[in-house]
């Protein structure tokens, strides 16, 4: 028996004929000519090697094999309907998986709220989130290991479509008894005579500090590297140095550890976080939906590309 020769039209026709007790009525329900419907039923019986219908003057009724075929045909058609419904959810962007890579600043300050709101609106879409430095994020986009990337400006972005995501403000964090602690604002130049605690060199924030201190021709007095914002604040609390962090990310640690936060007046201390996409012409609909929710610029560009 060659099951590959079955087709859904014939199964739908058989079910309609079985329910109506008539090949003529079944053909009408399936929008087929009676002769074509009769041939389909005969071909189905031939492929199965059994008679499915008793034919009589007033119509048809199911044989014993026909009853078994009827139940299995209903199961097949129901499964196909469920498959169609599931695929239509994906086609409508209601289901799917999105891979996001983002830097620490975005994850700490903005993404939890943004992703939570999106997932409440689209519970069938699954999101995986990787925390990496900005250079790694862009590399993952280029290599198709990430669907959406969020990273700091000044990152090399060849081969990636870039849109504004959010803006943040960098601040200087000090112990409360530090000589700079009473200042409400200052420039980085005012702080370079003191020891610093910093994130790893590969992060965009550490690179920016080194670049600005070099521009000012005052080397950064870096005392220790750590891997997270809360670790930076922990080291500052013990008196090992001062540090530069995004304001929203620093606020909870400053409050809980009794530290001082001072606004940086340098123009570069107002940063833009960027959203990157590898190929805006071939994005799955779930990715388009989320990118549009995260960035107004991306939403306009994706809308124009429809």
Backbone as CSV, one residue per row, in Angstrom:
resi,resn,N_x,N_y,N_z,CA_x,CA_y,CA_z,C_x,C_y,C_z
1,UNK,0.851,-1.197,0.000,0.000,0.000,0.000,0.887,1.248,0.000
2,UNK,0.699,2.101,-0.955,1.526,3.303,-1.076,0.788,4.485,-0.446
3,UNK,1.103,4.787,0.848,0.423,5.869,1.556,0.761,7.233,0.977
4,UNK,1.883,7.327,0.259,2.274,8.611,-0.310,1.275,9.077,-1.361
5,UNK,0.428,8.139,-1.879,-0.520,8.508,-2.931,-1.841,9.022,-2.366
6,UNK,-1.967,9.024,-1.036,-3.156,9.622,-0.422,-3.124,11.135,-0.604
7,UNK,-4.283,11.748,-0.698,-4.333,13.209,-0.722,-5.479,13.675,0.157
8,UNK,-5.345,14.887,0.687,-6.326,15.395,1.632,-7.683,15.635,0.988
9,UNK,-7.691,15.994,-0.283,-8.974,16.239,-0.966,-9.809,14.960,-0.980
10,UNK,-9.162,13.834,-1.271,-9.898,12.563,-1.300,-10.390,12.176,0.086
11,UNK,-9.573,12.407,1.112,-10.008,12.102,2.471,-11.182,12.992,2.883
12,UNK,-11.087,14.285,2.550,-12.201,15.191,2.868,-13.474,14.763,2.135
13,UNK,-13.312,14.363,0.880,-14.464,13.899,0.101,-15.064,12.645,0.740
14,UNK,-14.224,11.680,1.107,-14.715,10.444,1.708,-15.502,10.734,2.984
15,UNK,-14.988,11.625,3.819,-15.691,11.987,5.052,-17.027,12.629,4.730
16,UNK,-17.051,13.521,3.734,-18.314,14.182,3.352,-19.320,13.174,2.816
17,UNK,-18.848,12.211,2.007,-19.733,11.182,1.465,-20.271,10.295,2.583
18,UNK,-19.390,9.921,3.508,-19.804,9.051,4.620,-20.847,9.748,5.482
19,UNK,-20.675,11.010,5.729,-21.611,11.744,6.587,-22.959,11.973,5.896
20,UNK,-22.912,12.234,4.595,-24.156,12.563,3.879,-24.862,11.333,3.332
21,UNK,-24.098,10.201,3.239,-24.692,8.986,2.669,-24.901,9.064,1.185
22,UNK,-24.166,9.963,0.520,-24.388,10.159,-0.923,-23.121,10.714,-1.563
23,UNK,-22.697,10.092,-2.661,-21.547,10.619,-3.406,-21.909,11.960,-4.036
24,UNK,-23.124,12.094,-4.480,-23.550,13.360,-5.104,-23.495,14.504,-4.094
25,UNK,-24.060,14.281,-2.908,-24.055,15.344,-1.897,-22.630,15.607,-1.397
26,UNK,-21.850,14.537,-1.251,-20.459,14.728,-0.829,-19.657,15.519,-1.838
27,UNK,-19.875,15.221,-3.122,-19.183,15.959,-4.191,-19.574,17.435,-4.143
28,UNK,-20.846,17.713,-3.926,-21.307,19.101,-3.873,-20.652,19.857,-2.714
29,UNK,-20.571,19.210,-1.557,-19.956,19.858,-0.388,-18.479,20.159,-0.614
30,UNK,-17.818,19.315,-1.428,-16.385,19.519,-1.699,-16.137,20.253,-3.010
31,UNK,-17.217,20.724,-3.625,-17.113,21.507,-4.871,-16.433,20.706,-5.978
32,UNK,-16.838,19.440,-6.112,-16.313,18.561,-7.153,-17.447,18.088,-8.048
33,UNK,-17.116,17.778,-9.282,-18.090,17.136,-10.169,-18.336,15.722,-9.664
34,UNK,-19.551,15.209,-9.883,-19.896,13.880,-9.367,-18.978,12.818,-9.962
35,UNK,-18.691,12.911,-11.271,-17.828,11.903,-11.914,-16.425,11.927,-11.301
36,UNK,-15.895,13.151,-11.059,-14.566,13.269,-10.462,-14.562,12.739,-9.035
37,UNK,-15.645,12.994,-8.306,-15.733,12.508,-6.931,-15.813,10.991,-6.901
38,UNK,-16.609,10.421,-7.798,-16.739,8.972,-7.848,-15.404,8.306,-8.160
39,UNK,-14.630,8.909,-9.073,-13.316,8.344,-9.411,-12.366,8.433,-8.220
40,UNK,-12.419,9.547,-7.482,-11.550,9.679,-6.311,-11.866,8.601,-5.269
41,UNK,-13.146,8.339,-5.028,-13.520,7.307,-4.069,-13.040,5.935,-4.552
42,UNK,-13.209,5.668,-5.839,-12.758,4.383,-6.400,-11.245,4.243,-6.288
43,UNK,-10.514,5.334,-6.596,-9.048,5.293,-6.480,-8.620,5.064,-5.034
44,UNK,-9.333,5.683,-4.078,-9.000,5.501,-2.659,-9.183,4.042,-2.261
45,UNK,-10.299,3.427,-2.710,-10.535,2.007,-2.421,-9.461,1.139,-3.059
46,UNK,-9.050,1.508,-4.270,-8.018,0.738,-4.961,-6.696,0.813,-4.216
47,UNK,-6.316,2.014,-3.765,-5.054,2.169,-3.034,-5.081,1.396,-1.721
48,UNK,-6.238,1.371,-1.056,-6.348,0.680,0.229,-6.542,-0.828,0.065
49,UNK,-7.055,-1.233,-1.098,-7.269,-2.653,-1.353,-8.525,-3.202,-0.708
50,UNK,-9.438,-2.318,-0.329,-10.696,-2.749,0.309,-11.840,-1.888,-0.222
51,UNK,-13.064,-2.397,-0.078,-14.252,-1.606,-0.390,-14.631,-0.785,0.830
52,UNK,-14.889,0.485,0.626,-15.242,1.393,1.724,-16.735,1.666,1.784
53,UNK,-17.428,1.481,0.658,-18.846,1.855,0.585,-19.670,0.734,-0.033
54,UNK,-20.850,0.535,0.512,-21.881,-0.238,-0.173,-22.693,0.759,-1.000
55,UNK,-22.769,0.538,-2.301,-23.499,1.441,-3.175,-24.891,0.857,-3.442
56,UNK,-25.911,1.672,-3.299,-27.274,1.224,-3.571,-28.045,2.369,-4.221
57,UNK,-29.281,2.108,-4.581,-30.057,3.070,-5.369,-30.274,4.382,-4.641
58,UNK,-30.355,4.349,-3.316,-30.650,5.561,-2.544,-29.400,6.269,-2.016
59,UNK,-28.229,5.744,-2.387,-26.997,6.378,-1.906,-25.940,5.351,-1.539
60,UNK,-25.203,5.613,-0.469,-24.132,4.713,-0.048,-24.161,4.591,1.477
61,UNK,-23.572,3.473,1.963,-23.325,3.336,3.394,-21.963,2.687,3.579
62,UNK,-21.393,2.854,4.749,-20.030,2.399,4.999,-19.962,0.897,5.218
63,UNK,-18.933,0.287,4.639,-18.587,-1.089,4.991,-17.893,-1.075,6.351
64,UNK,-17.577,-2.268,6.862,-16.837,-2.320,8.128,-15.489,-1.633,7.979
65,UNK,-14.798,-1.894,6.870,-13.530,-1.214,6.605,-13.740,0.287,6.441
66,UNK,-14.905,0.645,5.856,-15.211,2.059,5.673,-15.356,2.791,6.995
67,UNK,-15.969,2.125,7.999,-16.092,2.748,9.318,-14.710,3.014,9.929
68,UNK,-13.806,2.031,9.797,-12.443,2.209,10.329,-11.734,3.337,9.587
69,UNK,-11.865,3.348,8.256,-11.225,4.406,7.463,-11.796,5.775,7.824
70,UNK,-13.108,5.827,8.064,-13.756,7.094,8.421,-13.153,7.681,9.699
71,UNK,-12.972,6.858,10.736,-12.403,7.343,11.992,-10.970,7.821,11.805
72,UNK,-10.176,7.056,11.050,-8.780,7.468,10.817,-8.714,8.718,9.944
73,UNK,-9.621,8.825,9.000,-9.641,10.024,8.155,-9.964,11.258,8.986
74,UNK,-10.908,11.116,9.923,-11.214,12.237,10.821,-9.987,12.640,11.630
75,UNK,-9.237,11.641,12.130,-8.026,11.933,12.908,-6.991,12.666,12.058
76,UNK,-6.814,12.192,10.811,-5.836,12.831,9.923,-6.233,14.274,9.634
77,UNK,-7.484,14.503,9.296,-7.938,15.852,8.958,-7.880,16.780,10.168
78,UNK,-8.166,16.244,11.355,-8.061,17.057,12.574,-6.605,17.441,12.839
79,UNK,-5.683,16.490,12.623,-4.261,16.788,12.815,-3.782,17.842,11.827
80,UNK,-4.250,17.729,10.582,-3.869,18.718,9.570,-4.409,20.088,9.952
81,UNK,-5.622,20.128,10.502,-6.205,21.403,10.920,-5.382,22.021,12.056
82,UNK,-4.956,21.178,13.002,-4.116,21.691,14.093,-2.784,22.185,13.556
83,UNK,-2.211,21.441,12.595,-0.959,21.871,11.974,-1.139,23.222,11.296
84,UNK,-2.230,23.362,10.549,-2.491,24.622,9.859,-2.630,25.768,10.847
85,UNK,-3.338,25.519,11.954,-3.502,26.564,12.962,-2.185,26.966,13.596
86,UNK,-1.350,25.941,13.895,-0.049,26.240,14.509,0.827,27.035,13.554
87,UNK,0.848,26.647,12.268,1.679,27.353,11.303,1.171,28.767,11.055
88,UNK,-0.152,28.947,11.108,-0.686,30.299,10.911,-0.276,31.207,12.063
89,UNK,-0.138,30.623,13.284,0.360,31.415,14.413,1.774,31.884,14.154
90,UNK,2.615,30.980,13.605,3.983,31.392,13.277,3.985,32.449,12.178
91,UNK,3.157,32.217,11.160,3.110,33.169,10.043,2.642,34.540,10.506
92,UNK,1.789,34.567,11.512,1.289,35.843,12.029,2.210,36.446,13.078
93,UNK,3.341,35.771,13.344,4.279,36.287,14.337,3.861,35.991,15.754
94,UNK,2.890,35.078,15.953,2.399,34.807,17.299,3.210,33.728,17.995
95,UNK,4.002,32.978,17.246,4.857,31.942,17.815,6.226,32.025,17.168
96,UNK,7.227,31.533,17.880,8.575,31.527,17.345,9.594,31.742,18.443
97,UNK,10.847,31.811,18.053,11.941,32.030,19.000,12.825,33.158,18.490
98,UNK,13.228,34.030,19.394,14.085,35.166,19.048,15.341,35.101,19.912
99,UNK,16.498,35.205,19.266,17.778,35.195,19.984,18.282,36.638,20.095
100,UNK,18.451,37.102,21.317,18.947,38.453,21.557,20.286,38.379,22.267
101,UNK,21.254,39.117,21.766,22.512,39.333,22.473,22.576,40.822,22.817
102,UNK,22.952,41.136,24.044,22.948,42.538,24.469,24.061,42.782,25.477
103,UNK,24.500,44.042,25.534,25.533,44.375,26.514,24.910,44.567,27.899
104,UNK,25.787,44.664,28.891,25.335,44.724,30.282,24.472,45.957,30.535
105,UNK,24.821,47.085,29.932,24.058,48.311,30.164,22.605,48.151,29.745
106,UNK,22.376,47.554,28.578,21.007,47.366,28.095,20.245,46.385,28.971
107,UNK,20.897,45.292,29.348,20.228,44.270,30.150,19.893,44.805,31.537
108,UNK,20.799,45.579,32.101,20.595,46.067,33.457,19.545,47.173,33.513
109,UNK,19.519,48.036,32.513,18.688,49.230,32.598,17.325,49.116,31.913
110,UNK,17.277,48.520,30.727,16.090,48.682,29.891,15.396,47.391,29.470
111,UNK,16.155,46.355,29.147,15.553,45.184,28.527,14.558,44.430,29.414
112,UNK,14.777,44.312,30.727,13.790,43.559,31.512,12.364,44.069,31.338
113,UNK,12.168,45.354,31.430,10.828,45.907,31.262,10.320,45.775,29.846
114,UNK,11.200,46.040,28.866,10.781,45.978,27.464,10.387,44.559,27.056
115,UNK,11.209,43.572,27.448,10.926,42.195,27.060,9.721,41.635,27.803
116,UNK,9.571,42.021,29.055,8.421,41.560,29.825,7.115,42.016,29.181
117,UNK,7.058,43.273,28.775,5.848,43.797,28.138,5.576,43.080,26.818
118,UNK,6.629,42.833,26.042,6.453,42.171,24.749,5.967,40.736,24.934
119,UNK,6.538,40.016,25.900,6.176,38.612,26.087,4.766,38.454,26.660
120,UNK,4.316,39.444,27.423,2.927,39.407,27.878,1.971,39.552,26.693
121,UNK,2.358,40.381,25.737,1.515,40.591,24.555,1.617,39.439,23.565
122,UNK,2.752,38.699,23.595,2.981,37.602,22.640,3.481,36.374,23.398
123,UNK,2.613,35.708,24.166,3.061,34.592,25.010,3.590,33.402,24.233
124,UNK,3.289,33.301,22.942,3.785,32.180,22.153,5.188,32.375,21.617
125,UNK,5.769,33.551,21.814,7.118,33.824,21.321,8.122,33.628,22.461
126,UNK,9.111,32.800,22.218,10.133,32.510,23.218,11.373,33.350,22.923
127,UNK,11.943,33.927,23.964,13.125,34.782,23.809,14.277,34.201,24.611
128,UNK,15.434,34.070,23.970,16.656,33.725,24.687,17.563,34.944,24.680
129,UNK,18.182,35.236,25.814,18.976,36.457,25.977,20.379,36.109,26.442
130,UNK,21.379,36.587,25.708,22.792,36.401,26.056,23.389,37.752,26.434
131,UNK,24.102,37.803,27.564,24.784,39.023,27.971,26.240,38.949,27.508
132,UNK,26.627,39.847,26.622,27.983,39.864,26.063,28.437,41.318,25.901
133,UNK,29.739,41.505,25.648,30.185,42.869,25.379,29.787,43.270,23.960
134,UNK,29.853,44.561,23.676,29.303,45.087,22.422,29.963,44.493,21.189
135,UNK,31.269,44.268,21.233,31.973,43.695,20.077,31.455,42.293,19.789
136,UNK,31.263,41.500,20.837,30.747,40.143,20.665,29.318,40.155,20.135
137,UNK,28.538,41.121,20.554,27.156,41.213,20.100,27.105,41.420,18.589
138,UNK,27.892,42.352,18.086,27.888,42.630,16.642,28.416,41.423,15.865
139,UNK,29.446,40.757,16.397,29.970,39.555,15.739,28.899,38.469,15.649
140,UNK,28.103,38.319,16.697,27.040,37.315,16.694,25.975,37.641,15.646
141,UNK,25.674,38.925,15.459,24.727,39.321,14.412,25.267,38.958,13.032
142,UNK,26.511,39.297,12.774,27.098,39.019,11.455,27.101,37.522,11.150
143,UNK,27.326,36.704,12.177,27.449,35.255,11.994,26.123,34.528,12.167
144,UNK,25.027,35.271,12.281,23.680,34.719,12.432,23.544,33.849,13.682
145,UNK,24.249,34.215,14.731,24.054,33.550,16.025,23.076,34.339,16.887
146,UNK,22.732,35.527,16.451,21.753,36.366,17.148,20.824,36.989,16.114
147,UNK,19.556,37.155,16.489,18.582,37.811,15.610,18.553,39.322,15.843
148,UNK,18.688,39.717,17.112,18.700,41.125,17.492,19.891,41.343,18.405
149,UNK,20.626,42.416,18.184,21.742,42.769,19.051,21.569,44.173,19.595
150,UNK,21.959,44.380,20.844,21.908,45.712,21.447,23.280,45.991,22.037
151,UNK,23.849,47.134,21.660,25.244,47.406,21.980,25.469,48.905,22.029
152,UNK,26.652,49.298,22.470,26.966,50.716,22.624,27.382,51.332,21.288
153,UNK,27.123,52.626,21.158,27.619,53.356,19.991,29.148,53.306,19.985
154,UNK,29.721,53.641,18.863,31.161,53.584,18.605,31.668,52.166,18.396
155,UNK,30.772,51.169,18.388,31.151,49.805,18.046,31.161,49.671,16.529
156,UNK,32.156,48.972,15.975,32.218,48.771,14.532,31.038,47.918,14.075
157,UNK,30.277,48.406,13.085,29.015,47.753,12.733,28.890,47.416,11.248
158,UNK,30.000,47.233,10.550,29.917,46.875,9.133,29.074,45.605,8.957
159,UNK,28.181,45.635,7.972,27.354,44.474,7.685,26.125,44.346,8.560
160,UNK,25.849,45.360,9.386,24.719,45.304,10.309,23.875,46.569,10.132
161,UNK,22.564,46.409,10.058,21.652,47.561,10.044,21.481,48.057,11.474
162,UNK,21.652,49.365,11.690,21.728,49.920,13.048,20.634,50.955,13.264
163,UNK,19.998,50.897,14.447,18.933,51.827,14.826,19.119,52.230,16.290
164,UNK,18.630,53.414,16.640,18.723,53.841,18.037,17.765,53.032,18.900
165,UNK,18.285,52.560,20.044,17.446,51.841,21.009,17.091,52.739,22.187
166,UNK,18.063,53.120,23.004,17.836,53.977,24.164,19.053,54.871,24.376
167,UNK,18.882,55.894,25.204,20.002,56.730,25.621,20.178,56.614,27.127
168,UNK,21.433,56.664,27.557,21.681,56.648,28.996,22.736,57.676,29.377
169,UNK,22.850,57.915,30.664,23.767,58.922,31.203,24.780,58.220,32.085
170,UNK,26.053,58.494,31.835,27.109,57.937,32.678,27.350,58.844,33.883
171,UNK,27.652,58.213,35.015,27.913,58.949,36.257,29.177,58.402,36.902
172,UNK,29.758,59.218,37.753,30.893,58.785,38.565,30.368,58.303,39.909
173,UNK,30.807,57.130,40.335,30.385,56.560,41.621,31.583,56.565,42.558
174,UNK,31.382,57.089,43.770,32.460,57.187,44.755,31.943,56.751,46.131
175,UNK,32.864,56.431,47.047,32.440,56.282,48.450,31.961,57.643,48.984
176,UNK,31.165,57.621,50.038,30.637,58.875,50.572,31.713,59.748,51.204
177,UNK,32.824,59.158,51.616,33.883,59.948,52.246,35.005,60.299,51.270
178,UNK,34.774,60.122,49.980,35.796,60.439,48.977,35.895,61.950,48.803
179,UNK,37.070,62.474,48.449,37.221,63.925,48.245,36.278,64.518,47.192
180,UNK,35.828,63.716,46.234,34.924,64.219,45.192,33.449,64.057,45.558
181,UNK,33.154,63.429,46.668,31.791,63.025,46.982,30.831,64.197,47.140
182,UNK,31.308,65.364,47.453,30.411,66.510,47.656,30.075,67.242,46.362
183,UNK,30.704,66.841,45.271,30.428,67.486,43.984,29.102,66.988,43.419
184,UNK,28.315,67.865,42.800,27.073,67.464,42.147,27.315,67.039,40.701
185,UNK,28.334,67.609,40.101,28.705,67.247,38.742,30.179,67.551,38.546
186,UNK,30.779,66.898,37.564,32.194,67.128,37.256,32.502,66.496,35.909
187,UNK,33.677,66.781,35.397,34.133,66.151,34.166,35.099,65.024,34.517
188,UNK,35.346,64.145,33.579,36.267,63.047,33.845,37.648,63.571,34.212
189,UNK,38.042,64.680,33.600,39.366,65.241,33.897,39.535,65.536,35.388
190,UNK,38.432,65.898,36.070,38.507,66.203,37.496,38.764,64.966,38.345
191,UNK,38.528,63.774,37.769,38.612,62.543,38.559,39.831,61.692,38.248
192,UNK,40.613,62.064,37.244,41.682,61.182,36.790,42.899,61.145,37.703
193,UNK,42.909,61.943,38.742,44.003,61.857,39.715,43.764,60.759,40.743
194,UNK,42.625,60.071,40.665,42.270,59.060,41.664,42.255,57.664,41.040
195,UNK,42.352,56.647,41.895,42.318,55.255,41.446,40.906,54.882,40.960
196,UNK,40.858,54.016,39.928,39.587,53.599,39.335,39.378,52.089,39.452
197,UNK,38.119,51.725,39.575,37.660,50.345,39.396,36.887,50.312,38.087
198,UNK,37.113,49.274,37.262,36.494,49.263,35.932,36.046,47.868,35.550
199,UNK,35.158,47.821,34.572,34.829,46.548,33.932,36.001,46.098,33.067
200,UNK,35.908,44.887,32.510,36.987,44.341,31.689,37.275,45.234,30.489
201,UNK,38.507,45.181,30.013,38.944,46.047,28.919,38.111,45.893,27.654
202,UNK,37.558,44.694,27.411,36.820,44.457,26.168,35.459,45.133,26.146
203,UNK,34.974,45.624,27.269,33.650,46.256,27.299,33.716,47.657,26.704
204,UNK,32.599,48.103,26.152,32.562,49.423,25.531,32.794,50.524,26.562
205,UNK,32.337,50.338,27.792,32.511,51.353,28.829,33.981,51.507,29.197
206,UNK,34.691,50.389,29.354,36.122,50.458,29.670,36.895,51.078,28.513
207,UNK,36.528,50.712,27.293,37.213,51.286,26.128,37.008,52.794,26.064
208,UNK,35.817,53.244,26.399,35.538,54.672,26.362,36.358,55.419,27.420
209,UNK,36.465,54.846,28.597,37.271,55.486,29.648,38.721,55.610,29.232
210,UNK,39.267,54.540,28.676,40.663,54.584,28.225,40.836,55.605,27.101
211,UNK,39.888,55.648,26.163,39.998,56.587,25.043,39.959,58.030,25.530
212,UNK,39.069,58.329,26.474,38.949,59.708,26.943,40.134,60.117,27.805
213,UNK,40.643,59.194,28.617,41.821,59.533,29.427,43.040,59.746,28.526
214,UNK,43.144,58.967,27.452,44.243,59.165,26.500,44.112,60.510,25.800
215,UNK,42.893,60.874,25.445,42.661,62.166,24.789,43.054,63.315,25.708
216,UNK,42.801,63.131,26.995,43.160,64.159,27.984,44.624,64.095,28.393
217,UNK,45.327,63.083,27.860,46.754,62.860,28.166,46.983,62.692,29.664
218,UNK,46.020,61.998,30.308,46.147,61.655,31.722,45.792,60.177,31.843
219,UNK,46.767,59.292,31.995,46.491,57.862,32.019,45.499,57.491,33.126
220,UNK,44.655,56.533,32.809,43.685,56.047,33.785,44.408,55.234,34.851
221,UNK,44.224,55.608,36.103,44.870,54.887,37.210,43.970,53.710,37.603
222,UNK,44.061,52.658,36.798,43.170,51.517,36.962,43.739,50.560,38.002
223,UNK,42.979,50.335,39.045,43.441,49.498,40.141,42.954,48.057,40.041
224,UNK,41.741,47.886,39.524,41.192,46.528,39.465,40.116,46.433,38.386
225,UNK,40.062,45.255,37.724,38.998,44.927,36.788,38.008,43.972,37.458
226,UNK,36.718,44.168,37.216,35.700,43.220,37.664,34.725,42.983,36.521
227,UNK,33.738,42.085,36.721,32.920,41.632,35.603,31.504,42.190,35.594
228,UNK,31.085,42.892,36.636,29.691,43.342,36.688,29.583,44.694,37.376
229,UNK,28.436,45.356,37.174,28.210,46.653,37.787,28.167,46.561,39.308
230,UNK,27.506,45.510,39.827,27.440,45.407,41.281,28.812,45.123,41.875
231,UNK,29.676,44.410,41.125,31.042,44.169,41.603,31.851,45.468,41.605
232,UNK,31.643,46.319,40.590,32.298,47.632,40.578,31.913,48.405,41.833
233,UNK,30.621,48.445,42.126,30.166,49.188,43.304,30.670,48.568,44.596
234,UNK,30.765,47.238,44.629,31.288,46.582,45.815,32.733,46.959,46.092
235,UNK,33.526,47.039,45.032,34.928,47.439,45.195,35.034,48.909,45.609
236,UNK,34.155,49.746,45.045,34.156,51.162,45.428,33.814,51.307,46.906
237,UNK,32.856,50.521,47.375,32.442,50.597,48.783,33.602,50.276,49.721
238,UNK,34.500,49.372,49.309,35.634,49.008,50.170,36.790,49.993,50.073
239,UNK,36.639,51.032,49.211,37.674,52.049,49.120,38.762,51.759,48.111
240,UNK,38.530,50.816,47.195,39.566,50.459,46.229,39.634,51.417,45.047
241,UNK,38.690,52.325,44.937,38.735,53.280,43.842,37.372,53.878,43.589
242,UNK,37.245,54.589,42.468,35.989,55.154,42.010,35.687,54.555,40.640
243,UNK,34.487,54.748,40.131,34.158,54.128,38.853,33.113,54.903,38.082
244,UNK,33.025,54.614,36.789,32.033,55.229,35.906,31.042,54.152,35.485
245,UNK,29.756,54.433,35.704,28.691,53.478,35.397,27.485,54.203,34.802
246,UNK,26.614,53.481,34.113,25.342,54.079,33.671,24.478,54.424,34.886
247,UNK,23.829,55.554,34.836,23.090,56.060,35.993,22.013,55.084,36.482
248,UNK,21.165,54.604,35.576,20.072,53.735,35.999,20.575,52.417,36.553
249,UNK,21.684,51.924,36.002,22.253,50.673,36.505,22.895,50.869,37.876
250,UNK,23.471,52.043,38.100,24.175,52.300,39.364,23.230,52.606,40.517
251,UNK,22.064,53.181,40.229,21.174,53.680,41.291,20.863,52.678,42.393
252,UNK,20.433,51.453,42.086,20.111,50.534,43.188,21.318,50.167,44.035
253,UNK,22.498,50.038,43.418,23.700,49.682,44.163,24.179,50.857,45.016
254,UNK,24.085,52.053,44.456,24.468,53.251,45.212,23.617,53.371,46.472
255,UNK,22.329,53.127,46.309,21.423,53.241,47.445,21.688,52.163,48.483
256,UNK,21.847,50.919,48.049,22.002,49.817,49.004,23.379,49.800,49.667
257,UNK,24.397,50.341,48.985,25.754,50.298,49.530,26.202,51.619,50.149
258,UNK,25.322,52.637,50.131,25.683,53.915,50.736,26.773,54.657,49.994
259,UNK,26.695,54.642,48.660,27.699,55.311,47.834,27.168,56.655,47.353
260,UNK,28.000,57.387,46.632,27.623,58.687,46.079,27.711,58.623,44.562
261,UNK,26.745,59.219,43.893,26.676,59.242,42.437,26.773,60.686,41.961
262,UNK,27.714,60.959,41.045,27.980,62.322,40.593,27.848,62.366,39.067
263,UNK,27.085,63.308,38.568,26.843,63.406,37.123,28.106,63.843,36.397
264,UNK,28.412,63.166,35.286,29.535,63.556,34.435,29.047,64.537,33.372
265,UNK,29.758,65.640,33.219,29.337,66.695,32.294,29.898,66.528,30.890
266,UNK,30.812,65.592,30.690,31.404,65.389,29.365,30.323,64.980,28.361
267,UNK,30.448,65.471,27.127,29.448,65.159,26.097,29.349,63.658,25.850
268,UNK,30.473,62.936,25.899,30.472,61.506,25.627,29.757,60.703,26.732
269,UNK,29.516,61.344,27.892,28.856,60.640,28.997,27.359,60.451,28.742
270,UNK,26.825,61.117,27.728,25.459,60.840,27.289,25.555,59.884,26.098
271,UNK,25.242,58.639,26.344,25.473,57.594,25.344,24.181,57.189,24.643
272,UNK,24.370,56.616,23.478,23.259,55.994,22.756,23.513,54.498,22.669
273,UNK,22.535,53.706,23.085,22.579,52.268,22.876,21.874,51.959,21.565
274,UNK,22.471,51.080,20.783,21.992,50.800,19.436,21.380,49.413,19.341
275,UNK,20.422,49.273,18.435,19.833,47.983,18.112,20.296,47.600,16.713
276,UNK,20.823,46.385,16.586,21.337,45.931,15.304,20.574,44.734,14.769
277,UNK,20.413,44.695,13.441,19.780,43.582,12.736,20.666,43.210,11.558
278,UNK,20.739,41.916,11.257,21.653,41.480,10.196,21.080,41.736,8.805
279,UNK,19.806,41.406,8.605,19.224,41.533,7.261,17.753,41.908,7.409
280,UNK,17.452,43.175,7.258,16.077,43.620,7.506,15.126,43.165,6.405
281,UNK,15.627,42.672,5.288,14.752,42.227,4.207,14.253,40.803,4.429
282,UNK,14.911,40.035,5.286,14.556,38.616,5.441,14.330,38.238,6.897
283,UNK,13.781,39.152,7.688,13.561,38.877,9.104,12.278,38.082,9.308
284,UNK,12.311,37.039,10.156,11.058,36.389,10.545,10.145,37.397,11.231
285,UNK,8.841,37.174,11.108,7.898,38.146,11.637,8.045,38.373,13.147
286,UNK,8.287,37.324,13.977,8.492,37.607,15.408,9.630,38.581,15.667
287,UNK,10.725,38.454,14.905,11.868,39.360,15.076,11.480,40.774,14.661
288,UNK,10.733,40.891,13.561,10.276,42.209,13.120,9.404,42.868,14.180
289,UNK,8.509,42.067,14.776,7.617,42.606,15.800,8.404,43.145,16.992
290,UNK,9.357,42.343,17.487,10.108,42.767,18.671,11.027,43.937,18.348
291,UNK,11.712,43.895,17.210,12.602,44.998,16.841,11.816,46.302,16.744
292,UNK,10.604,46.229,16.181,9.771,47.424,16.075,9.326,47.945,17.426
293,UNK,9.084,47.038,18.380,8.695,47.467,19.722,9.863,48.090,20.480
294,UNK,11.062,47.613,20.223,12.232,48.109,20.948,12.749,49.434,20.399
295,UNK,12.551,49.678,19.121,13.131,50.860,18.492,12.148,51.492,17.519
296,UNK,11.827,52.750,17.737,10.978,53.468,16.797,11.616,53.579,15.430
297,UNK,12.941,53.798,15.392,13.652,53.867,14.112,13.529,52.547,13.361
298,UNK,13.708,51.430,14.068,13.605,50.112,13.439,12.182,49.873,12.944
299,UNK,11.189,50.274,13.729,9.794,50.086,13.331,9.509,50.812,12.021
300,UNK,10.002,52.046,11.892,9.763,52.801,10.657,10.481,52.147,9.482
301,UNK,11.729,51.709,9.686,12.486,51.092,8.595,11.870,49.776,8.165
302,UNK,11.430,48.974,9.129,10.825,47.685,8.804,9.473,47.879,8.136
303,UNK,8.751,48.920,8.552,7.472,49.205,7.913,7.644,49.612,6.477
304,UNK,8.691,50.391,6.197,8.954,50.824,4.832,9.408,49.671,3.964
305,UNK,10.007,48.644,4.622,10.528,47.510,3.856,9.505,46.436,3.574
306,UNK,8.272,46.609,4.068,7.250,45.581,3.862,6.852,45.494,2.405
